């Protein structure tokens, strides 16, 4: 007997959208890490490589959940990353925007799952992850504003990001 999909096709599509978003964020953070290495922010490079790995972990949670509910996660084509990031501020702002967008997406997907408490429970962990991440990036942005692009201050922030 073949296992039956026990979630609705609409929720399957929402979960596949989440898979895409997590893989996209992982690739984006790899791109940002490469850009940080290029301009000499090696702490930020390490930080964004870890962010990329975290997004891949989130992707795997989605894959495992979809398997548990009798379906297979689609592995989408991910858009190429080619924009140049010129400063640490640019990188952190992009990270903040990305995490905020994911947070809002997860809120939407959670609302879509209102008729399925199992899917909602699964998505709840990602809302918490995203809320925390948005806060962390917001704190980084605040620290960057405090040093007001002072090179020594930016290098200190970079060093802390790598630690």
DRENBADREN-290471 format. One record per residue (C-alpha): residue number from 1; residue in three letters; chain; x, y, z. Coordinates in Angstrom, 1 decimal. Example, Ala and Ser with C-alpha at 12.3 -4.5 7.8 and 13.67 -1.06 7.14 Angstrom:
// DRENBADREN-290471
<lomar><n>1</n><res>ala</res><chain>A</chain><x>12.3</x><y>-4.5</y><z>7.8</z></lomar>
<lomar><n>2</n><res>ser</res><chain>A</chain><x>13.7</x><y>-1.1</y><z>7.1</z></lomar>
END
This chain:
// DRENBADREN-290471
<lomar><n>1</n><res>unk</res><chain>A</chain><x>0.0</x><y>0.0</y><z>0.0</z></lomar>
<lomar><n>2</n><res>unk</res><chain>A</chain><x>1.3</x><y>3.5</y><z>-0.9</z></lomar>
<lomar><n>3</n><res>unk</res><chain>A</chain><x>1.0</x><y>6.0</y><z>1.9</z></lomar>
<lomar><n>4</n><res>unk</res><chain>A</chain><x>-1.7</x><y>8.5</y><z>1.5</z></lomar>
<lomar><n>5</n><res>unk</res><chain>A</chain><x>-1.1</x><y>12.3</y><z>1.6</z></lomar>
<lomar><n>6</n><res>unk</res><chain>A</chain><x>-2.8</x><y>13.4</y><z>4.8</z></lomar>
<lomar><n>7</n><res>unk</res><chain>A</chain><x>-2.6</x><y>17.2</y><z>4.2</z></lomar>
<lomar><n>8</n><res>unk</res><chain>A</chain><x>-4.6</x><y>19.2</y><z>1.6</z></lomar>
<lomar><n>9</n><res>unk</res><chain>A</chain><x>-3.1</x><y>20.0</y><z>-1.8</z></lomar>
<lomar><n>10</n><res>unk</res><chain>A</chain><x>-3.3</x><y>23.7</y><z>-0.9</z></lomar>
<lomar><n>11</n><res>unk</res><chain>A</chain><x>-1.1</x><y>23.1</y><z>2.2</z></lomar>
<lomar><n>12</n><res>unk</res><chain>A</chain><x>1.3</x><y>21.0</y><z>0.3</z></lomar>
<lomar><n>13</n><res>unk</res><chain>A</chain><x>1.7</x><y>23.9</y><z>-2.1</z></lomar>
<lomar><n>14</n><res>unk</res><chain>A</chain><x>2.3</x><y>26.3</y><z>0.8</z></lomar>
<lomar><n>15</n><res>unk</res><chain>A</chain><x>4.9</x><y>23.9</y><z>2.3</z></lomar>
<lomar><n>16</n><res>unk</res><chain>A</chain><x>6.6</x><y>23.7</y><z>-1.1</z></lomar>
<lomar><n>17</n><res>unk</res><chain>A</chain><x>6.7</x><y>27.5</y><z>-1.2</z></lomar>
<lomar><n>18</n><res>unk</res><chain>A</chain><x>8.4</x><y>27.4</y><z>2.2</z></lomar>
<lomar><n>19</n><res>unk</res><chain>A</chain><x>10.9</x><y>24.8</y><z>0.9</z></lomar>
<lomar><n>20</n><res>unk</res><chain>A</chain><x>11.8</x><y>27.3</y><z>-1.9</z></lomar>
<lomar><n>21</n><res>unk</res><chain>A</chain><x>12.1</x><y>30.2</y><z>0.5</z></lomar>
<lomar><n>22</n><res>unk</res><chain>A</chain><x>14.5</x><y>28.2</y><z>2.8</z></lomar>
<lomar><n>23</n><res>unk</res><chain>A</chain><x>16.7</x><y>27.1</y><z>-0.1</z></lomar>
<lomar><n>24</n><res>unk</res><chain>A</chain><x>16.6</x><y>30.6</y><z>-1.6</z></lomar>
<lomar><n>25</n><res>unk</res><chain>A</chain><x>17.7</x><y>32.1</y><z>1.7</z></lomar>
<lomar><n>26</n><res>unk</res><chain>A</chain><x>20.5</x><y>29.5</y><z>2.0</z></lomar>
<lomar><n>27</n><res>unk</res><chain>A</chain><x>21.8</x><y>30.4</y><z>-1.4</z></lomar>
<lomar><n>28</n><res>unk</res><chain>A</chain><x>21.5</x><y>34.1</y><z>-0.7</z></lomar>
<lomar><n>29</n><res>unk</res><chain>A</chain><x>23.5</x><y>33.8</y><z>2.5</z></lomar>
<lomar><n>30</n><res>unk</res><chain>A</chain><x>26.2</x><y>31.8</y><z>0.7</z></lomar>
<lomar><n>31</n><res>unk</res><chain>A</chain><x>26.3</x><y>34.7</y><z>-1.9</z></lomar>
<lomar><n>32</n><res>unk</res><chain>A</chain><x>26.5</x><y>37.2</y><z>0.9</z></lomar>
<lomar><n>33</n><res>unk</res><chain>A</chain><x>29.3</x><y>35.2</y><z>2.6</z></lomar>
<lomar><n>34</n><res>unk</res><chain>A</chain><x>31.3</x><y>35.3</y><z>-0.7</z></lomar>
<lomar><n>35</n><res>unk</res><chain>A</chain><x>30.8</x><y>39.0</y><z>-1.0</z></lomar>
<lomar><n>36</n><res>unk</res><chain>A</chain><x>31.9</x><y>39.6</y><z>2.7</z></lomar>
<lomar><n>37</n><res>unk</res><chain>A</chain><x>35.1</x><y>37.5</y><z>2.0</z></lomar>
<lomar><n>38</n><res>unk</res><chain>A</chain><x>35.7</x><y>39.7</y><z>-1.1</z></lomar>
<lomar><n>39</n><res>unk</res><chain>A</chain><x>35.7</x><y>42.9</y><z>0.9</z></lomar>
<lomar><n>40</n><res>unk</res><chain>A</chain><x>37.6</x><y>41.6</y><z>3.9</z></lomar>
<lomar><n>41</n><res>unk</res><chain>A</chain><x>34.9</x><y>41.0</y><z>6.5</z></lomar>
<lomar><n>42</n><res>unk</res><chain>A</chain><x>35.9</x><y>37.5</y><z>7.4</z></lomar>
<lomar><n>43</n><res>unk</res><chain>A</chain><x>33.8</x><y>37.4</y><z>10.6</z></lomar>
<lomar><n>44</n><res>unk</res><chain>A</chain><x>30.7</x><y>38.3</y><z>8.6</z></lomar>
<lomar><n>45</n><res>unk</res><chain>A</chain><x>31.7</x><y>35.6</y><z>6.0</z></lomar>
<lomar><n>46</n><res>unk</res><chain>A</chain><x>31.7</x><y>33.0</y><z>8.8</z></lomar>
<lomar><n>47</n><res>unk</res><chain>A</chain><x>28.4</x><y>34.3</y><z>10.2</z></lomar>
<lomar><n>48</n><res>unk</res><chain>A</chain><x>26.6</x><y>34.2</y><z>6.8</z></lomar>
<lomar><n>49</n><res>unk</res><chain>A</chain><x>27.9</x><y>30.7</y><z>6.1</z></lomar>
<lomar><n>50</n><res>unk</res><chain>A</chain><x>26.3</x><y>29.6</y><z>9.3</z></lomar>
<lomar><n>51</n><res>unk</res><chain>A</chain><x>23.1</x><y>31.4</y><z>8.4</z></lomar>
<lomar><n>52</n><res>unk</res><chain>A</chain><x>23.2</x><y>29.4</y><z>5.1</z></lomar>
<lomar><n>53</n><res>unk</res><chain>A</chain><x>23.6</x><y>26.1</y><z>6.9</z></lomar>
<lomar><n>54</n><res>unk</res><chain>A</chain><x>20.7</x><y>27.0</y><z>9.3</z></lomar>
<lomar><n>55</n><res>unk</res><chain>A</chain><x>18.5</x><y>27.6</y><z>6.3</z></lomar>
<lomar><n>56</n><res>unk</res><chain>A</chain><x>19.4</x><y>24.2</y><z>4.9</z></lomar>
<lomar><n>57</n><res>unk</res><chain>A</chain><x>18.5</x><y>22.7</y><z>8.3</z></lomar>
<lomar><n>58</n><res>unk</res><chain>A</chain><x>15.1</x><y>24.4</y><z>8.0</z></lomar>
<lomar><n>59</n><res>unk</res><chain>A</chain><x>14.7</x><y>23.0</y><z>4.5</z></lomar>
<lomar><n>60</n><res>unk</res><chain>A</chain><x>15.4</x><y>19.5</y><z>5.8</z></lomar>
<lomar><n>61</n><res>unk</res><chain>A</chain><x>12.8</x><y>19.8</y><z>8.5</z></lomar>
<lomar><n>62</n><res>unk</res><chain>A</chain><x>10.3</x><y>20.6</y><z>5.7</z></lomar>
<lomar><n>63</n><res>unk</res><chain>A</chain><x>11.4</x><y>17.6</y><z>3.7</z></lomar>
<lomar><n>64</n><res>unk</res><chain>A</chain><x>11.1</x><y>15.3</y><z>6.7</z></lomar>
<lomar><n>65</n><res>unk</res><chain>A</chain><x>7.6</x><y>16.7</y><z>7.6</z></lomar>
<lomar><n>66</n><res>unk</res><chain>A</chain><x>6.3</x><y>16.3</y><z>4.1</z></lomar>
<lomar><n>67</n><res>unk</res><chain>A</chain><x>7.6</x><y>12.7</y><z>4.2</z></lomar>
<lomar><n>68</n><res>unk</res><chain>A</chain><x>5.7</x><y>12.1</y><z>7.5</z></lomar>
<lomar><n>69</n><res>unk</res><chain>A</chain><x>2.4</x><y>13.4</y><z>6.0</z></lomar>
<lomar><n>70</n><res>unk</res><chain>A</chain><x>2.7</x><y>11.1</y><z>2.9</z></lomar>
<lomar><n>71</n><res>unk</res><chain>A</chain><x>4.2</x><y>13.4</y><z>0.3</z></lomar>
<lomar><n>72</n><res>unk</res><chain>A</chain><x>7.5</x><y>14.5</y><z>-1.1</z></lomar>
<lomar><n>73</n><res>unk</res><chain>A</chain><x>8.9</x><y>18.0</y><z>-1.0</z></lomar>
<lomar><n>74</n><res>unk</res><chain>A</chain><x>9.5</x><y>19.6</y><z>-4.4</z></lomar>
<lomar><n>75</n><res>unk</res><chain>A</chain><x>13.1</x><y>20.7</y><z>-4.9</z></lomar>
<lomar><n>76</n><res>unk</res><chain>A</chain><x>12.8</x><y>23.9</y><z>-6.9</z></lomar>
<lomar><n>77</n><res>unk</res><chain>A</chain><x>15.2</x><y>25.7</y><z>-9.1</z></lomar>
<lomar><n>78</n><res>unk</res><chain>A</chain><x>16.7</x><y>28.6</y><z>-7.2</z></lomar>
<lomar><n>79</n><res>unk</res><chain>A</chain><x>17.3</x><y>32.0</y><z>-8.8</z></lomar>
<lomar><n>80</n><res>unk</res><chain>A</chain><x>21.0</x><y>33.0</y><z>-9.4</z></lomar>
<lomar><n>81</n><res>unk</res><chain>A</chain><x>22.5</x><y>35.6</y><z>-7.0</z></lomar>
<lomar><n>82</n><res>unk</res><chain>A</chain><x>24.6</x><y>38.2</y><z>-8.7</z></lomar>
<lomar><n>83</n><res>unk</res><chain>A</chain><x>24.2</x><y>41.5</y><z>-7.0</z></lomar>
<lomar><n>84</n><res>unk</res><chain>A</chain><x>27.3</x><y>43.0</y><z>-5.5</z></lomar>
<lomar><n>85</n><res>unk</res><chain>A</chain><x>27.2</x><y>43.8</y><z>-1.8</z></lomar>
<lomar><n>86</n><res>unk</res><chain>A</chain><x>29.6</x><y>46.6</y><z>-1.1</z></lomar>
<lomar><n>87</n><res>unk</res><chain>A</chain><x>29.4</x><y>47.0</y><z>2.7</z></lomar>
<lomar><n>88</n><res>unk</res><chain>A</chain><x>28.8</x><y>45.1</y><z>5.9</z></lomar>
<lomar><n>89</n><res>unk</res><chain>A</chain><x>25.8</x><y>47.4</y><z>6.4</z></lomar>
<lomar><n>90</n><res>unk</res><chain>A</chain><x>24.3</x><y>46.3</y><z>3.1</z></lomar>
<lomar><n>91</n><res>unk</res><chain>A</chain><x>24.8</x><y>42.6</y><z>4.0</z></lomar>
<lomar><n>92</n><res>unk</res><chain>A</chain><x>23.1</x><y>43.0</y><z>7.4</z></lomar>
<lomar><n>93</n><res>unk</res><chain>A</chain><x>20.2</x><y>45.0</y><z>5.9</z></lomar>
<lomar><n>94</n><res>unk</res><chain>A</chain><x>19.7</x><y>42.3</y><z>3.3</z></lomar>
<lomar><n>95</n><res>unk</res><chain>A</chain><x>19.7</x><y>39.7</y><z>6.0</z></lomar>
<lomar><n>96</n><res>unk</res><chain>A</chain><x>17.2</x><y>41.7</y><z>8.0</z></lomar>
<lomar><n>97</n><res>unk</res><chain>A</chain><x>14.9</x><y>42.1</y><z>5.0</z></lomar>
<lomar><n>98</n><res>unk</res><chain>A</chain><x>15.2</x><y>38.4</y><z>4.1</z></lomar>
<lomar><n>99</n><res>unk</res><chain>A</chain><x>14.3</x><y>37.2</y><z>7.6</z></lomar>
<lomar><n>100</n><res>unk</res><chain>A</chain><x>11.4</x><y>39.7</y><z>7.9</z></lomar>
<lomar><n>101</n><res>unk</res><chain>A</chain><x>10.0</x><y>38.5</y><z>4.6</z></lomar>
<lomar><n>102</n><res>unk</res><chain>A</chain><x>10.3</x><y>34.9</y><z>5.8</z></lomar>
<lomar><n>103</n><res>unk</res><chain>A</chain><x>8.6</x><y>35.8</y><z>9.1</z></lomar>
<lomar><n>104</n><res>unk</res><chain>A</chain><x>5.7</x><y>37.4</y><z>7.2</z></lomar>
<lomar><n>105</n><res>unk</res><chain>A</chain><x>5.5</x><y>34.4</y><z>4.8</z></lomar>
<lomar><n>106</n><res>unk</res><chain>A</chain><x>5.4</x><y>32.0</y><z>7.8</z></lomar>
<lomar><n>107</n><res>unk</res><chain>A</chain><x>2.6</x><y>34.0</y><z>9.4</z></lomar>
<lomar><n>108</n><res>unk</res><chain>A</chain><x>0.7</x><y>33.7</y><z>6.1</z></lomar>
<lomar><n>109</n><res>unk</res><chain>A</chain><x>1.3</x><y>30.0</y><z>5.8</z></lomar>
<lomar><n>110</n><res>unk</res><chain>A</chain><x>0.3</x><y>29.5</y><z>9.4</z></lomar>
<lomar><n>111</n><res>unk</res><chain>A</chain><x>-3.0</x><y>31.3</y><z>8.8</z></lomar>
<lomar><n>112</n><res>unk</res><chain>A</chain><x>-3.6</x><y>29.2</y><z>5.6</z></lomar>
<lomar><n>113</n><res>unk</res><chain>A</chain><x>-3.2</x><y>26.1</y><z>7.8</z></lomar>
<lomar><n>114</n><res>unk</res><chain>A</chain><x>-5.9</x><y>27.2</y><z>10.3</z></lomar>
<lomar><n>115</n><res>unk</res><chain>A</chain><x>-8.0</x><y>24.1</y><z>9.5</z></lomar>
<lomar><n>116</n><res>unk</res><chain>A</chain><x>-5.1</x><y>21.7</y><z>10.1</z></lomar>
<lomar><n>117</n><res>unk</res><chain>A</chain><x>-3.6</x><y>21.9</y><z>13.6</z></lomar>
<lomar><n>118</n><res>unk</res><chain>A</chain><x>-0.8</x><y>19.4</y><z>12.7</z></lomar>
<lomar><n>119</n><res>unk</res><chain>A</chain><x>0.5</x><y>21.7</y><z>10.0</z></lomar>
<lomar><n>120</n><res>unk</res><chain>A</chain><x>0.0</x><y>24.7</y><z>12.1</z></lomar>
<lomar><n>121</n><res>unk</res><chain>A</chain><x>2.0</x><y>23.1</y><z>15.0</z></lomar>
<lomar><n>122</n><res>unk</res><chain>A</chain><x>4.8</x><y>22.3</y><z>12.5</z></lomar>
<lomar><n>123</n><res>unk</res><chain>A</chain><x>4.8</x><y>25.9</y><z>11.2</z></lomar>
<lomar><n>124</n><res>unk</res><chain>A</chain><x>4.8</x><y>27.4</y><z>14.7</z></lomar>
<lomar><n>125</n><res>unk</res><chain>A</chain><x>8.5</x><y>26.5</y><z>15.2</z></lomar>
<lomar><n>126</n><res>unk</res><chain>A</chain><x>9.4</x><y>28.5</y><z>12.2</z></lomar>
<lomar><n>127</n><res>unk</res><chain>A</chain><x>7.5</x><y>31.6</y><z>13.4</z></lomar>
<lomar><n>128</n><res>unk</res><chain>A</chain><x>9.5</x><y>31.5</y><z>16.6</z></lomar>
<lomar><n>129</n><res>unk</res><chain>A</chain><x>12.8</x><y>31.0</y><z>14.6</z></lomar>
<lomar><n>130</n><res>unk</res><chain>A</chain><x>12.0</x><y>33.9</y><z>12.3</z></lomar>
<lomar><n>131</n><res>unk</res><chain>A</chain><x>10.9</x><y>36.2</y><z>15.2</z></lomar>
<lomar><n>132</n><res>unk</res><chain>A</chain><x>14.2</x><y>35.6</y><z>16.9</z></lomar>
<lomar><n>133</n><res>unk</res><chain>A</chain><x>16.1</x><y>36.0</y><z>13.7</z></lomar>
<lomar><n>134</n><res>unk</res><chain>A</chain><x>14.4</x><y>39.3</y><z>12.9</z></lomar>
<lomar><n>135</n><res>unk</res><chain>A</chain><x>15.3</x><y>40.5</y><z>16.4</z></lomar>
<lomar><n>136</n><res>unk</res><chain>A</chain><x>18.9</x><y>39.5</y><z>16.0</z></lomar>
<lomar><n>137</n><res>unk</res><chain>A</chain><x>19.3</x><y>41.3</y><z>12.7</z></lomar>
<lomar><n>138</n><res>unk</res><chain>A</chain><x>17.6</x><y>44.3</y><z>14.2</z></lomar>
<lomar><n>139</n><res>unk</res><chain>A</chain><x>20.1</x><y>44.4</y><z>17.0</z></lomar>
<lomar><n>140</n><res>unk</res><chain>A</chain><x>23.0</x><y>44.2</y><z>14.5</z></lomar>
<lomar><n>141</n><res>unk</res><chain>A</chain><x>21.5</x><y>47.1</y><z>12.5</z></lomar>
<lomar><n>142</n><res>unk</res><chain>A</chain><x>21.2</x><y>49.1</y><z>15.7</z></lomar>
<lomar><n>143</n><res>unk</res><chain>A</chain><x>24.9</x><y>48.4</y><z>16.6</z></lomar>
<lomar><n>144</n><res>unk</res><chain>A</chain><x>25.9</x><y>49.4</y><z>13.1</z></lomar>
<lomar><n>145</n><res>unk</res><chain>A</chain><x>24.0</x><y>52.7</y><z>13.5</z></lomar>
<lomar><n>146</n><res>unk</res><chain>A</chain><x>25.8</x><y>53.3</y><z>16.8</z></lomar>
<lomar><n>147</n><res>unk</res><chain>A</chain><x>29.3</x><y>53.1</y><z>15.2</z></lomar>
<lomar><n>148</n><res>unk</res><chain>A</chain><x>28.0</x><y>55.2</y><z>12.3</z></lomar>
<lomar><n>149</n><res>unk</res><chain>A</chain><x>30.2</x><y>53.4</y><z>9.7</z></lomar>
<lomar><n>150</n><res>unk</res><chain>A</chain><x>33.4</x><y>54.1</y><z>11.8</z></lomar>
<lomar><n>151</n><res>unk</res><chain>A</chain><x>35.9</x><y>51.6</y><z>10.3</z></lomar>
<lomar><n>152</n><res>unk</res><chain>A</chain><x>37.2</x><y>50.4</y><z>13.7</z></lomar>
<lomar><n>153</n><res>unk</res><chain>A</chain><x>33.7</x><y>49.9</y><z>15.0</z></lomar>
<lomar><n>154</n><res>unk</res><chain>A</chain><x>32.7</x><y>48.0</y><z>11.9</z></lomar>
<lomar><n>155</n><res>unk</res><chain>A</chain><x>35.7</x><y>45.8</y><z>12.2</z></lomar>
<lomar><n>156</n><res>unk</res><chain>A</chain><x>34.8</x><y>45.1</y><z>15.8</z></lomar>
<lomar><n>157</n><res>unk</res><chain>A</chain><x>31.3</x><y>44.1</y><z>14.8</z></lomar>
<lomar><n>158</n><res>unk</res><chain>A</chain><x>32.8</x><y>41.9</y><z>12.1</z></lomar>
<lomar><n>159</n><res>unk</res><chain>A</chain><x>35.1</x><y>40.2</y><z>14.6</z></lomar>
<lomar><n>160</n><res>unk</res><chain>A</chain><x>32.1</x><y>39.5</y><z>16.9</z></lomar>
<lomar><n>161</n><res>unk</res><chain>A</chain><x>30.1</x><y>38.1</y><z>14.0</z></lomar>
<lomar><n>162</n><res>unk</res><chain>A</chain><x>32.9</x><y>35.6</y><z>13.5</z></lomar>
<lomar><n>163</n><res>unk</res><chain>A</chain><x>33.1</x><y>34.5</y><z>17.1</z></lomar>
END
